[in-house]
């Protein structure tokens, strides 16, 4: 006898979990809230994921695995590799909808860094983020957008560090929009390495072939690479 088909997929449950996590922090999150959001029972979630932690780990594992695909998706809708780097910076800055939102993400990050199982996922996510940035910068060097001989590995690491620090600094000062604040810092890092062909005016944030497809998407929970 074949098993009864699930009315709600794992992807739908995970999407429901993300929505709940956007509203509450780790201390307030309850499995019953996720179950209600997903339209299933708490028992069904326990049967499927084992526990609330099991469900959260499945989210983190999925987010860590999705990193390369996320960069491919961004690259497919932008005209150049450097435009894609800038688009990723904008995507990262979506965590800065408000200073409170940044604090909310930091609360989840605290758990990601202190629990060994979550930390393993966080490290994988961060490494894949850095690798994705490095690949884009190497492509930009070949395309003539970045100066020949640029240390793309080092530059990717610097961008990764600046993204996290810039968003947190924006929360301190609250000057303008987070994406503009973060973008300015990323441009300062890129400036010594970028050729005329790679300038913002040439690559353009607004020149994505299908940028509307990505507009409004939330960055998944996880590390702040």
C-alpha positions, 0 to 999 in steps of 0.5 A: 500500500503506497503512503498517503501523499502529503498535502503540504510539501516540505518546501511549503512548510519551510516557507511557512517557517520563514514567515513565522521567523520573520515575525519572532526571534528564537526564544519566541518561536514555537512549533505550533506557530509554524504548524498553524502557518503551514496549515498542518498539525504540530504532530505532523511536523514532528513526524516529518522533521523530528522536532523544532530543531530538526525543522530549523536544521532542514532550513539551514541545510537548504539555505547552505545548499542553495548558495551556488544556485542563488548566484547562478540565478542572480548572474542569469538576470544581470548583464555583467559579473560586477553588476551581479556582485552589486546585486548581491550586495543589494540582496544582502542589504534587504536584512536592513528593512529597519534597525529592528530587522537587523537586530532580529537577524542577529538574534538568529545568528547568535544561535547559528554560531553557538550551536555546533550543528547550526554552525556547520551549516553557517560555515558552509553557507559563508564559504559558498558565498565567498566562493560565489563572489570570487567566481564573479570577480574572476569572471569580471577580470576576464571580461575586463571589468576588473584590473588584470592581476587583481587578487580576486580571492582576497577581494571576495573576502574583503567584500564579504567582511564589508557587507556584514560590517556595513549593514551593522554600521547602518543600524547604528547611524540609520542614515538613508536606506540600508541598500544605499549605505551598504552599496556605497561601502562596497563601491569604495572597496571595488574602486581601486580594482575596477576599470572603466568598463566595470564602473557602476555607470557602465554595468549599472544596477538597473540593467538586469535583464529580468531584475523584476523577477528578483525584486522583493525576494527576502534573503533566507535566514542564516549567516551574515556573510 
